[in-house]
Amino acid sequence: MSDSPDPAAVREEQPLSPEGPGDDAVAELDPQTRERRAAALAHVRTFGDPVLKSLATKVTGFGPELEREAEQMVSIMRDALGVGLAATQLGIMHRLLVVQAGLDATPTAIVNPELEWLSDDLAIALEGCLSLPGITVEVERPLHARVRGRDVHGESLMVEASGLEARVLQHEIDHLDGVLILDRTEREQRKGALRALREGTTYSLASVDDAPADDPSAPPAESSG
């Protein structure tokens, strides 16, 4: 993606985080839910781990072990309050992802997913990532997507998705290709996010907008062009 977004892209007013609620929402959770989430996140590889920049290998064997991997991923995703998870985030170098874009949606595991088609319609939205705690940046993605792959039994699978589900699928396939949201956002947001990761702080456009104008430590605001 270029550092300048397509001017024709729709800008979403609300965050569409593929991988869970923001820090403000987490603070309002009950203690048991926060504890389950923390235990789930302990399994997730975070920024700096080389697996997050590595290409996952194609799955060639289907059977009970793969089914168990997918079940474990769904469990971790749910406990972490995420809506998607890629195997590489757990250090499993298989092309496997799980997605559940909505509380009422059925969790879906997709093996060897491929983006068969992406729409020309684009949308810019804030995205977070379980592997980048405290980081939220704008990412431009196609609004609609068609993904082909296989289920955990090896049967052919196709998913036609729009909105959040399409964004989640693209986000997770990026993970399997060693691509992070930092690679998809604009340069100034990437710089601010990387600084926050080095310093162990948080980064979001909201925090940038709220920072005092004379604060030299505040990341630069997004350029409008």
C-alpha positions in Angstrom: 0.0 0.0 0.0 1.3 3.5 -0.8 1.8 6.1 2.0 -1.0 8.2 0.5 -4.5 6.6 0.7 -6.8 6.5 -2.3 -8.9 9.7 -2.2 -11.9 7.6 -3.4 -11.7 5.3 -0.4 -14.5 5.5 2.2 -13.3 6.4 5.7 -15.1 4.4 8.3 -16.2 6.5 11.3 -16.0 3.7 13.8 -13.0 1.5 14.4 -13.3 -2.0 12.8 -10.7 -3.9 14.8 -10.1 -7.4 13.4 -8.6 -8.6 16.6 -10.5 -7.4 19.6 -11.6 -4.4 21.6 -9.5 -1.4 22.4 -7.9 -0.7 25.8 -10.8 1.5 26.9 -13.3 -1.3 26.3 -11.1 -3.9 28.1 -10.9 -1.8 31.2 -14.7 -2.1 31.5 -14.8 -5.9 31.4 -15.5 -7.9 34.5 -12.4 -9.4 36.3 -13.1 -13.0 35.1 -13.3 -11.9 31.5 -10.1 -9.8 31.8 -8.3 -12.8 33.4 -9.4 -15.2 30.5 -8.3 -12.6 28.0 -4.9 -12.2 29.6 -4.4 -15.9 29.7 -5.3 -16.2 26.0 -3.0 -13.3 25.0 -0.1 -15.1 26.8 -0.2 -17.5 23.8 0.0 -14.8 21.2 3.4 -13.8 19.7 4.0 -10.0 19.8 6.0 -7.4 17.9 9.6 -8.3 17.6 9.1 -12.0 17.3 10.5 -13.1 13.9 7.6 -15.5 13.2 5.4 -12.4 12.6 7.5 -11.5 9.6 7.8 -15.0 8.3 5.9 -16.7 5.5 3.7 -19.6 6.6 3.9 -22.9 4.8 1.1 -24.6 2.9 -0.8 -27.3 4.8 -0.5 -30.7 3.1 -1.9 -33.0 5.7 -5.4 -33.0 7.1 -6.5 -34.9 10.1 -7.2 -34.8 13.9 -4.0 -32.8 14.7 -5.1 -30.0 12.3 -8.6 -30.0 13.8 -7.2 -29.7 17.3 -5.0 -26.7 16.2 -8.1 -25.0 14.7 -10.1 -25.7 17.9 -7.4 -24.2 20.1 -7.2 -21.2 17.9 -10.9 -20.6 18.1 -10.7 -20.9 21.9 -7.9 -18.4 22.2 -9.6 -16.0 19.7 -12.8 -16.1 21.8 -11.1 -15.7 25.2 -9.0 -12.9 23.8 -12.2 -11.2 22.5 -10.9 -11.2 19.0 -12.7 -11.9 15.8 -9.8 -13.4 13.9 -6.5 -15.2 14.5 -3.7 -16.5 12.3 -1.7 -19.6 13.2 1.6 -17.7 12.9 0.5 -15.5 15.8 0.8 -18.6 18.0 4.1 -19.6 16.4 2.5 -22.3 14.2 3.9 -21.8 10.7 0.9 -23.3 8.9 -1.4 -21.4 6.5 -4.4 -21.6 8.8 -6.7 -18.9 10.1 -9.9 -18.7 12.1 -12.5 -15.9 11.9 -15.7 -15.1 13.8 -16.9 -11.7 12.6 -19.7 -11.1 15.1 -21.1 -12.6 18.3 -23.7 -14.6 16.4 -21.4 -15.8 13.7 -20.1 -19.3 13.5 -16.4 -19.6 13.9 -14.8 -20.6 10.6 -11.3 -22.2 10.1 -9.8 -21.7 6.6 -6.8 -23.8 5.5 -4.5 -22.5 2.8 -6.6 -19.3 2.2 -6.2 -17.4 -1.0 -7.6 -14.0 -1.9 -9.4 -14.9 -5.2 -11.0 -11.5 -5.7 -10.9 -8.0 -4.1 -13.3 -5.2 -4.9 -12.3 -1.9 -6.3 -14.3 -0.2 -3.5 -12.0 0.7 -0.7 -12.5 1.7 2.9 -10.1 3.2 5.5 -10.6 2.1 9.1 -8.7 1.9 12.3 -7.3 -1.5 13.0 -5.7 -3.1 16.0 -3.9 -6.4 16.4 -3.4 -8.8 19.2 0.3 -9.0 18.2 0.7 -5.2 18.5 -0.8 -4.4 22.0 -1.9 -0.8 22.4 -1.5 0.1 18.7 -4.3 1.3 16.5 -3.6 2.7 13.0 -5.6 3.4 9.9 -5.5 0.8 7.1 -7.0 1.0 3.7 -8.5 -2.2 2.3 -11.0 -3.4 -0.3 -14.5 -3.4 1.1 -15.4 -6.8 -0.4 -13.4 -10.0 -0.8 -13.7 -13.6 -2.0 -11.5 -16.2 -0.3 -10.9 -19.7 -1.3 -9.3 -22.5 0.7 -10.2 -25.7 2.5 -11.8 -26.7 5.8 -9.9 -28.7 8.4 -11.2 -31.9 6.7 -9.7 -30.9 3.3 -12.9 -30.0 1.6 -13.0 -27.0 -0.7 -14.3 -23.8 0.9 -15.3 -20.4 -0.4 -16.2 -17.3 1.6 -17.7 -14.2 0.1 -17.3 -11.4 2.6 -18.0 -7.7 3.0 -17.3 -5.1 5.6 -15.7 -6.3 8.9 -15.5 -9.9 7.8 -13.7 -9.0 4.6 -11.3 -6.8 6.6 -10.6 -9.6 9.1 -9.9 -12.1 6.4 -7.4 -9.8 4.7 -5.8 -9.0 8.0 -5.3 -12.6 8.9 -4.0 -13.6 5.4 -1.5 -10.7 5.8 -0.3 -12.4 9.0 0.3 -15.7 7.1 2.3 -13.7 4.6 4.4 -12.0 7.3 2.7 -8.6 6.8 1.5 -6.5 9.7 -0.8 -3.5 9.9 2.4 -1.3 10.3 3.2 -2.3 6.7 -0.2 -1.2 5.5 -0.6 2.2 7.2 0.8 5.7 6.3 4.4 6.6 7.1 3.6 9.0 9.9 1.3 6.6 11.7 3.9 3.8 11.2 6.6 6.0 12.8 4.4 6.9 15.7 3.4 3.3 16.3 7.0 2.0 16.1 8.0 4.7 18.6 5.3 3.6 21.0 6.3 -0.1 20.6 9.9 0.8 21.5 8.9 2.8 24.5 6.2 0.4 25.7 3.4 2.9 25.4 0.3 3.1 23.2 -0.5 4.7 19.9 -3.7 5.7 18.2 -5.0 8.7 16.1 -7.2 9.7 19.0 -4.2 10.0 21.3 -2.3 12.0 18.7 -5.3 14.4 18.2 -5.6 14.9 21.9 -1.9 15.5 22.5 -1.0 19.1 23.4 0.3 21.0 20.4 3.5 22.0 22.2 4.3 18.5 23.4 7.5 17.5 21.6 7.1 13.8 22.4 3.7 13.6 20.7 3.8 11.7 17.4 3.1 13.9 14.4 -0.5 14.1 13.2 -1.6 12.4 10.0 -1.0 14.5 6.9 -4.2 15.2 5.0 -3.0 14.4 1.6 
